[in-house]
Amino acid sequence: MDRSTRSWTYAGLAIALFGIPAVVIAQRALASDPSASSAVVMRELAILALTAFVLWIVVSRERLPLSSIGLRFDRPWRSIGWGLGLAVVSFAVLAGCLIGFSMFGIKYGEGGAISRALPVTFLAVLRAGISEEVLYRGFALERLQWLTGSKWIASAVTLLLFAAFHFRQGMPGIFLAFVLGAVFTAFYLWKRDLLAAIIGHFLVDFVPNVLLPLLGGGD
């Protein structure tokens, strides 16, 4: 890889690791009401734009296929199956963590919803599934592993930063992000199937934040 290409890889890494929290912090600082639907939509679209830019770096500047970050579409049904299985495992892990929180008197999930409008919440959880997996489990994990020669270093860096950017949810949220992020990281290292990780991540956010309120479970 030549110097110019390596520079693009470094730029992609900076975006992948710090782009989402940078957008979130900027939105909260600049928006008069960060929870307003228009502000949330602008935030989510900005993060999706960063995600698209990183994908552009892969194909146009690194001149590598999307499979270099685990993104393949040649076996969609297999990816869907793995994604569903990953979601089931994640829900089981999440339930265990929440039971543990309850046993120790730790409060979690009592804050406001992502948005007051359900379609905006859907956009947010869809973006989370796509962007967080592409940026952290796909690009950052793969490129850090290539740069350091160690999947353990790459996994630790991406996992710690992934958990840290959930700071708005407090320490319980950071802990949950770390544990679930570890599940997704382990799965990705095992299967290198980013589409399955995206599907699993989306479902983990979609069910409690969109599906249950839509069915009246949040009343």
ChimeraX commands (.cxc) that place a marker at each C-alpha (Angstrom):
marker #1 position 0.00,0.00,0.00 radius 0.5
marker #1 position 1.50,3.34,-1.07 radius 0.5
marker #1 position 1.71,6.44,1.12 radius 0.5
marker #1 position -1.33,8.12,-0.41 radius 0.5
marker #1 position -3.49,5.05,0.05 radius 0.5
marker #1 position -2.26,4.60,3.61 radius 0.5
marker #1 position -3.21,8.22,4.33 radius 0.5
marker #1 position -6.75,7.50,3.18 radius 0.5
marker #1 position -6.83,4.43,5.42 radius 0.5
marker #1 position -5.77,6.56,8.39 radius 0.5
marker #1 position -8.49,9.09,7.53 radius 0.5
marker #1 position -11.03,6.29,7.34 radius 0.5
marker #1 position -9.90,5.00,10.72 radius 0.5
marker #1 position -10.29,8.42,12.31 radius 0.5
marker #1 position -13.83,8.65,10.94 radius 0.5
marker #1 position -14.68,5.08,11.88 radius 0.5
marker #1 position -13.47,5.40,15.46 radius 0.5
marker #1 position -14.44,8.97,16.30 radius 0.5
marker #1 position -16.97,10.11,13.68 radius 0.5
marker #1 position -20.14,9.03,15.47 radius 0.5
marker #1 position -19.33,10.58,18.88 radius 0.5
marker #1 position -18.13,13.75,17.12 radius 0.5
marker #1 position -21.47,14.11,15.31 radius 0.5
marker #1 position -23.42,13.37,18.51 radius 0.5
marker #1 position -21.46,15.94,20.53 radius 0.5
marker #1 position -21.82,18.55,17.78 radius 0.5
marker #1 position -25.56,17.96,17.52 radius 0.5
marker #1 position -26.06,18.32,21.27 radius 0.5
marker #1 position -23.99,21.51,21.30 radius 0.5
marker #1 position -25.60,23.17,18.30 radius 0.5
marker #1 position -29.23,22.07,18.35 radius 0.5
marker #1 position -31.61,24.08,20.53 radius 0.5
marker #1 position -33.54,20.86,21.21 radius 0.5
marker #1 position -31.35,17.79,20.49 radius 0.5
marker #1 position -34.35,15.46,20.97 radius 0.5
marker #1 position -36.46,17.22,18.33 radius 0.5
marker #1 position -37.24,15.06,15.33 radius 0.5
marker #1 position -35.52,17.40,12.88 radius 0.5
marker #1 position -32.34,17.44,14.97 radius 0.5
marker #1 position -32.31,13.65,15.32 radius 0.5
marker #1 position -32.88,13.17,11.58 radius 0.5
marker #1 position -30.04,15.54,10.72 radius 0.5
marker #1 position -27.75,13.69,13.15 radius 0.5
marker #1 position -28.59,10.29,11.72 radius 0.5
marker #1 position -28.20,11.45,8.12 radius 0.5
marker #1 position -24.81,12.98,8.96 radius 0.5
marker #1 position -23.62,9.67,10.44 radius 0.5
marker #1 position -24.91,7.76,7.42 radius 0.5
marker #1 position -23.01,10.20,5.20 radius 0.5
marker #1 position -19.80,9.48,7.12 radius 0.5
marker #1 position -20.47,5.76,6.70 radius 0.5
marker #1 position -20.91,6.18,2.95 radius 0.5
marker #1 position -17.68,8.18,2.82 radius 0.5
marker #1 position -15.76,5.37,4.53 radius 0.5
marker #1 position -17.21,2.86,2.03 radius 0.5
marker #1 position -16.08,5.21,-0.74 radius 0.5
marker #1 position -12.57,5.19,0.74 radius 0.5
marker #1 position -12.53,1.39,0.60 radius 0.5
marker #1 position -13.54,1.07,-3.04 radius 0.5
marker #1 position -12.16,4.29,-4.56 radius 0.5
marker #1 position -9.01,5.09,-2.60 radius 0.5
marker #1 position -7.87,1.79,-1.13 radius 0.5
marker #1 position -9.14,0.06,-4.31 radius 0.5
marker #1 position -10.32,-2.92,-2.31 radius 0.5
marker #1 position -13.60,-4.84,-2.49 radius 0.5
marker #1 position -16.22,-4.38,0.21 radius 0.5
marker #1 position -15.46,-7.95,1.21 radius 0.5
marker #1 position -12.23,-6.55,2.68 radius 0.5
marker #1 position -14.43,-5.26,5.51 radius 0.5
marker #1 position -16.59,-8.37,5.58 radius 0.5
marker #1 position -19.42,-6.93,3.49 radius 0.5
marker #1 position -20.65,-9.52,1.00 radius 0.5
marker #1 position -24.03,-10.04,-0.67 radius 0.5
marker #1 position -23.42,-13.37,-2.41 radius 0.5
marker #1 position -25.13,-15.44,0.31 radius 0.5
marker #1 position -27.89,-13.17,1.65 radius 0.5
marker #1 position -30.07,-15.92,3.12 radius 0.5
marker #1 position -27.16,-17.33,5.07 radius 0.5
marker #1 position -26.36,-13.85,6.37 radius 0.5
marker #1 position -30.00,-13.34,7.37 radius 0.5
marker #1 position -29.96,-16.64,9.24 radius 0.5
marker #1 position -26.75,-15.80,11.07 radius 0.5
marker #1 position -28.11,-12.32,11.82 radius 0.5
marker #1 position -31.26,-13.77,13.40 radius 0.5
marker #1 position -29.19,-16.18,15.47 radius 0.5
marker #1 position -26.88,-13.40,16.55 radius 0.5
marker #1 position -29.88,-11.33,17.64 radius 0.5
marker #1 position -31.23,-14.23,19.73 radius 0.5
marker #1 position -27.86,-14.66,21.47 radius 0.5
marker #1 position -27.62,-10.91,22.03 radius 0.5
marker #1 position -31.10,-10.75,23.57 radius 0.5
marker #1 position -30.16,-13.59,25.93 radius 0.5
marker #1 position -26.97,-11.77,26.95 radius 0.5
marker #1 position -28.91,-8.51,27.32 radius 0.5
marker #1 position -31.52,-10.21,29.51 radius 0.5
marker #1 position -28.79,-11.64,31.72 radius 0.5
marker #1 position -27.20,-8.21,32.12 radius 0.5
marker #1 position -30.54,-6.57,32.97 radius 0.5
marker #1 position -31.29,-9.26,35.55 radius 0.5
marker #1 position -27.88,-8.61,37.06 radius 0.5
marker #1 position -28.58,-4.87,37.13 radius 0.5
marker #1 position -31.85,-5.54,38.95 radius 0.5
marker #1 position -30.16,-7.77,41.51 radius 0.5
marker #1 position -27.61,-5.06,42.32 radius 0.5
marker #1 position -30.11,-2.20,42.22 radius 0.5
marker #1 position -28.60,-0.62,39.11 radius 0.5
marker #1 position -31.10,1.46,37.17 radius 0.5
marker #1 position -31.02,1.43,33.37 radius 0.5
marker #1 position -33.41,2.38,30.61 radius 0.5
marker #1 position -35.40,4.98,32.51 radius 0.5
marker #1 position -34.40,7.85,30.25 radius 0.5
marker #1 position -36.31,9.28,27.32 radius 0.5
marker #1 position -36.90,7.50,24.04 radius 0.5
marker #1 position -34.61,8.05,21.06 radius 0.5
marker #1 position -37.25,10.32,19.54 radius 0.5
marker #1 position -40.84,11.30,20.17 radius 0.5
marker #1 position -41.67,10.13,16.62 radius 0.5
marker #1 position -41.54,6.41,15.91 radius 0.5
marker #1 position -40.43,6.80,12.26 radius 0.5
marker #1 position -37.47,8.87,13.45 radius 0.5
marker #1 position -36.64,6.21,16.01 radius 0.5
marker #1 position -36.75,3.63,13.21 radius 0.5
marker #1 position -34.26,5.72,11.22 radius 0.5
marker #1 position -31.99,5.90,14.27 radius 0.5
marker #1 position -31.97,2.15,14.91 radius 0.5
marker #1 position -31.50,1.39,11.20 radius 0.5
marker #1 position -28.57,3.78,11.09 radius 0.5
marker #1 position -27.09,2.25,14.24 radius 0.5
marker #1 position -27.19,-1.23,12.77 radius 0.5
marker #1 position -25.55,-0.11,9.53 radius 0.5
marker #1 position -23.08,2.54,10.65 radius 0.5
marker #1 position -21.82,1.05,13.91 radius 0.5
marker #1 position -21.12,-2.30,12.29 radius 0.5
marker #1 position -19.55,-0.87,9.12 radius 0.5
marker #1 position -17.38,1.59,11.03 radius 0.5
marker #1 position -16.37,-0.43,14.11 radius 0.5
marker #1 position -16.69,-4.13,13.28 radius 0.5
marker #1 position -15.94,-3.74,9.59 radius 0.5
marker #1 position -13.50,-0.99,8.66 radius 0.5
marker #1 position -11.81,-0.19,11.97 radius 0.5
marker #1 position -11.37,-3.79,13.11 radius 0.5
marker #1 position -10.02,-4.97,9.77 radius 0.5
marker #1 position -7.69,-2.03,9.20 radius 0.5
marker #1 position -6.33,-1.99,12.75 radius 0.5
marker #1 position -5.67,-5.70,12.48 radius 0.5
marker #1 position -3.78,-5.07,9.23 radius 0.5
marker #1 position -1.78,-2.18,10.72 radius 0.5
marker #1 position -0.93,-3.86,14.04 radius 0.5
marker #1 position -0.81,-7.47,12.93 radius 0.5
marker #1 position -2.92,-8.40,15.95 radius 0.5
marker #1 position -6.63,-9.17,16.02 radius 0.5
marker #1 position -6.55,-8.80,19.81 radius 0.5
marker #1 position -5.24,-5.23,19.71 radius 0.5
marker #1 position -7.69,-4.36,16.94 radius 0.5
marker #1 position -10.57,-5.93,18.87 radius 0.5
marker #1 position -9.67,-4.21,22.14 radius 0.5
marker #1 position -9.33,-0.74,20.59 radius 0.5
marker #1 position -12.56,-0.92,18.60 radius 0.5
marker #1 position -14.51,-2.48,21.47 radius 0.5
marker #1 position -13.37,0.06,24.07 radius 0.5
marker #1 position -14.12,3.03,21.82 radius 0.5
marker #1 position -17.44,1.52,20.73 radius 0.5
marker #1 position -18.49,1.17,24.37 radius 0.5
marker #1 position -17.18,4.61,25.31 radius 0.5
marker #1 position -19.25,6.44,22.71 radius 0.5
marker #1 position -22.41,5.23,24.50 radius 0.5
marker #1 position -21.51,7.66,27.30 radius 0.5
marker #1 position -24.93,9.33,27.11 radius 0.5
marker #1 position -26.44,6.16,28.59 radius 0.5
marker #1 position -24.26,6.32,31.71 radius 0.5
marker #1 position -22.07,3.55,33.06 radius 0.5
marker #1 position -24.76,0.85,32.71 radius 0.5
marker #1 position -25.13,1.76,29.03 radius 0.5
marker #1 position -21.38,1.71,28.51 radius 0.5
marker #1 position -21.20,-1.71,30.18 radius 0.5
marker #1 position -24.02,-3.10,28.02 radius 0.5
marker #1 position -22.41,-1.69,24.87 radius 0.5
marker #1 position -19.12,-3.33,25.86 radius 0.5
marker #1 position -20.71,-6.73,26.50 radius 0.5
marker #1 position -22.89,-6.72,23.39 radius 0.5
marker #1 position -20.03,-5.25,21.37 radius 0.5
marker #1 position -17.89,-8.17,22.50 radius 0.5
marker #1 position -20.56,-10.58,21.24 radius 0.5
marker #1 position -20.64,-8.87,17.84 radius 0.5
marker #1 position -16.84,-8.64,17.67 radius 0.5
marker #1 position -16.47,-12.35,18.44 radius 0.5
marker #1 position -19.07,-13.19,15.82 radius 0.5
marker #1 position -17.38,-11.02,13.21 radius 0.5
marker #1 position -13.96,-12.55,13.86 radius 0.5
marker #1 position -15.56,-15.98,13.55 radius 0.5
marker #1 position -17.63,-15.50,10.40 radius 0.5
marker #1 position -16.36,-12.27,8.80 radius 0.5
marker #1 position -19.99,-11.65,7.79 radius 0.5
marker #1 position -20.71,-7.96,8.24 radius 0.5
marker #1 position -24.19,-8.18,6.71 radius 0.5
marker #1 position -25.19,-10.68,9.40 radius 0.5
marker #1 position -23.75,-8.38,12.09 radius 0.5
marker #1 position -25.75,-5.46,10.67 radius 0.5
marker #1 position -28.97,-7.49,10.71 radius 0.5
marker #1 position -28.35,-8.73,14.25 radius 0.5
marker #1 position -27.50,-5.26,15.54 radius 0.5
marker #1 position -30.54,-3.74,13.87 radius 0.5
marker #1 position -32.88,-6.31,15.42 radius 0.5
marker #1 position -31.42,-5.81,18.91 radius 0.5
marker #1 position -32.26,-2.09,18.68 radius 0.5
marker #1 position -35.46,-2.44,16.62 radius 0.5
marker #1 position -37.40,-4.80,18.88 radius 0.5
marker #1 position -37.34,-2.75,22.13 radius 0.5
marker #1 position -37.30,0.71,20.56 radius 0.5
marker #1 position -39.73,0.32,17.64 radius 0.5
marker #1 position -41.54,-3.01,17.59 radius 0.5
marker #1 position -42.65,-3.16,21.23 radius 0.5
marker #1 position -43.89,0.47,21.30 radius 0.5
marker #1 position -45.67,-0.16,17.98 radius 0.5
marker #1 position -47.43,-3.15,19.54 radius 0.5
marker #1 position -48.23,-1.23,22.67 radius 0.5
marker #1 position -45.59,-2.91,24.79 radius 0.5
marker #1 position -44.10,0.40,25.84 radius 0.5
marker #1 position -47.30,1.68,27.44 radius 0.5
marker link #1:1,2 radius 0.2
marker link #1:2,3 radius 0.2
marker link #1:3,4 radius 0.2
marker link #1:4,5 radius 0.2
marker link #1:5,6 radius 0.2
marker link #1:6,7 radius 0.2
marker link #1:7,8 radius 0.2
marker link #1:8,9 radius 0.2
marker link #1:9,10 radius 0.2
marker link #1:10,11 radius 0.2
marker link #1:11,12 radius 0.2
marker link #1:12,13 radius 0.2
marker link #1:13,14 radius 0.2
marker link #1:14,15 radius 0.2
marker link #1:15,16 radius 0.2
marker link #1:16,17 radius 0.2
marker link #1:17,18 radius 0.2
marker link #1:18,19 radius 0.2
marker link #1:19,20 radius 0.2
marker link #1:20,21 radius 0.2
marker link #1:21,22 radius 0.2
marker link #1:22,23 radius 0.2
marker link #1:23,24 radius 0.2
marker link #1:24,25 radius 0.2
marker link #1:25,26 radius 0.2
marker link #1:26,27 radius 0.2
marker link #1:27,28 radius 0.2
marker link #1:28,29 radius 0.2
marker link #1:29,30 radius 0.2
marker link #1:30,31 radius 0.2
marker link #1:31,32 radius 0.2
marker link #1:32,33 radius 0.2
marker link #1:33,34 radius 0.2
marker link #1:34,35 radius 0.2
marker link #1:35,36 radius 0.2
marker link #1:36,37 radius 0.2
marker link #1:37,38 radius 0.2
marker link #1:38,39 radius 0.2
marker link #1:39,40 radius 0.2
marker link #1:40,41 radius 0.2
marker link #1:41,42 radius 0.2
marker link #1:42,43 radius 0.2
marker link #1:43,44 radius 0.2
marker link #1:44,45 radius 0.2
marker link #1:45,46 radius 0.2
marker link #1:46,47 radius 0.2
marker link #1:47,48 radius 0.2
marker link #1:48,49 radius 0.2
marker link #1:49,50 radius 0.2
marker link #1:50,51 radius 0.2
marker link #1:51,52 radius 0.2
marker link #1:52,53 radius 0.2
marker link #1:53,54 radius 0.2
marker link #1:54,55 radius 0.2
marker link #1:55,56 radius 0.2
marker link #1:56,57 radius 0.2
marker link #1:57,58 radius 0.2
marker link #1:58,59 radius 0.2
marker link #1:59,60 radius 0.2
marker link #1:60,61 radius 0.2
marker link #1:61,62 radius 0.2
marker link #1:62,63 radius 0.2
marker link #1:63,64 radius 0.2
marker link #1:64,65 radius 0.2
marker link #1:65,66 radius 0.2
marker link #1:66,67 radius 0.2
marker link #1:67,68 radius 0.2
marker link #1:68,69 radius 0.2
marker link #1:69,70 radius 0.2
marker link #1:70,71 radius 0.2
marker link #1:71,72 radius 0.2
marker link #1:72,73 radius 0.2
marker link #1:73,74 radius 0.2
marker link #1:74,75 radius 0.2
marker link #1:75,76 radius 0.2
marker link #1:76,77 radius 0.2
marker link #1:77,78 radius 0.2
marker link #1:78,79 radius 0.2
marker link #1:79,80 radius 0.2
marker link #1:80,81 radius 0.2
marker link #1:81,82 radius 0.2
marker link #1:82,83 radius 0.2
marker link #1:83,84 radius 0.2
marker link #1:84,85 radius 0.2
marker link #1:85,86 radius 0.2
marker link #1:86,87 radius 0.2
marker link #1:87,88 radius 0.2
marker link #1:88,89 radius 0.2
marker link #1:89,90 radius 0.2
marker link #1:90,91 radius 0.2
marker link #1:91,92 radius 0.2
marker link #1:92,93 radius 0.2
marker link #1:93,94 radius 0.2
marker link #1:94,95 radius 0.2
marker link #1:95,96 radius 0.2
marker link #1:96,97 radius 0.2
marker link #1:97,98 radius 0.2
marker link #1:98,99 radius 0.2
marker link #1:99,100 radius 0.2
marker link #1:100,101 radius 0.2
marker link #1:101,102 radius 0.2
marker link #1:102,103 radius 0.2
marker link #1:103,104 radius 0.2
marker link #1:104,105 radius 0.2
marker link #1:105,106 radius 0.2
marker link #1:106,107 radius 0.2
marker link #1:107,108 radius 0.2
marker link #1:108,109 radius 0.2
marker link #1:109,110 radius 0.2
marker link #1:110,111 radius 0.2
marker link #1:111,112 radius 0.2
marker link #1:112,113 radius 0.2
marker link #1:113,114 radius 0.2
marker link #1:114,115 radius 0.2
marker link #1:115,116 radius 0.2
marker link #1:116,117 radius 0.2
marker link #1:117,118 radius 0.2
marker link #1:118,119 radius 0.2
marker link #1:119,120 radius 0.2
marker link #1:120,121 radius 0.2
marker link #1:121,122 radius 0.2
marker link #1:122,123 radius 0.2
marker link #1:123,124 radius 0.2
marker link #1:124,125 radius 0.2
marker link #1:125,126 radius 0.2
marker link #1:126,127 radius 0.2
marker link #1:127,128 radius 0.2
marker link #1:128,129 radius 0.2
marker link #1:129,130 radius 0.2
marker link #1:130,131 radius 0.2
marker link #1:131,132 radius 0.2
marker link #1:132,133 radius 0.2
marker link #1:133,134 radius 0.2
marker link #1:134,135 radius 0.2
marker link #1:135,136 radius 0.2
marker link #1:136,137 radius 0.2
marker link #1:137,138 radius 0.2
marker link #1:138,139 radius 0.2
marker link #1:139,140 radius 0.2
marker link #1:140,141 radius 0.2
marker link #1:141,142 radius 0.2
marker link #1:142,143 radius 0.2
marker link #1:143,144 radius 0.2
marker link #1:144,145 radius 0.2
marker link #1:145,146 radius 0.2
marker link #1:146,147 radius 0.2
marker link #1:147,148 radius 0.2
marker link #1:148,149 radius 0.2
marker link #1:149,150 radius 0.2
marker link #1:150,151 radius 0.2
marker link #1:151,152 radius 0.2
marker link #1:152,153 radius 0.2
marker link #1:153,154 radius 0.2
marker link #1:154,155 radius 0.2
marker link #1:155,156 radius 0.2
marker link #1:156,157 radius 0.2
marker link #1:157,158 radius 0.2
marker link #1:158,159 radius 0.2
marker link #1:159,160 radius 0.2
marker link #1:160,161 radius 0.2
marker link #1:161,162 radius 0.2
marker link #1:162,163 radius 0.2
marker link #1:163,164 radius 0.2
marker link #1:164,165 radius 0.2
marker link #1:165,166 radius 0.2
marker link #1:166,167 radius 0.2
marker link #1:167,168 radius 0.2
marker link #1:168,169 radius 0.2
marker link #1:169,170 radius 0.2
marker link #1:170,171 radius 0.2
marker link #1:171,172 radius 0.2
marker link #1:172,173 radius 0.2
marker link #1:173,174 radius 0.2
marker link #1:174,175 radius 0.2
marker link #1:175,176 radius 0.2
marker link #1:176,177 radius 0.2
marker link #1:177,178 radius 0.2
marker link #1:178,179 radius 0.2
marker link #1:179,180 radius 0.2
marker link #1:180,181 radius 0.2
marker link #1:181,182 radius 0.2
marker link #1:182,183 radius 0.2
marker link #1:183,184 radius 0.2
marker link #1:184,185 radius 0.2
marker link #1:185,186 radius 0.2
marker link #1:186,187 radius 0.2
marker link #1:187,188 radius 0.2
marker link #1:188,189 radius 0.2
marker link #1:189,190 radius 0.2
marker link #1:190,191 radius 0.2
marker link #1:191,192 radius 0.2
marker link #1:192,193 radius 0.2
marker link #1:193,194 radius 0.2
marker link #1:194,195 radius 0.2
marker link #1:195,196 radius 0.2
marker link #1:196,197 radius 0.2
marker link #1:197,198 radius 0.2
marker link #1:198,199 radius 0.2
marker link #1:199,200 radius 0.2
marker link #1:200,201 radius 0.2
marker link #1:201,202 radius 0.2
marker link #1:202,203 radius 0.2
marker link #1:203,204 radius 0.2
marker link #1:204,205 radius 0.2
marker link #1:205,206 radius 0.2
marker link #1:206,207 radius 0.2
marker link #1:207,208 radius 0.2
marker link #1:208,209 radius 0.2
marker link #1:209,210 radius 0.2
marker link #1:210,211 radius 0.2
marker link #1:211,212 radius 0.2
marker link #1:212,213 radius 0.2
marker link #1:213,214 radius 0.2
marker link #1:214,215 radius 0.2
marker link #1:215,216 radius 0.2
marker link #1:216,217 radius 0.2
marker link #1:217,218 radius 0.2
marker link #1:218,219 radius 0.2
view
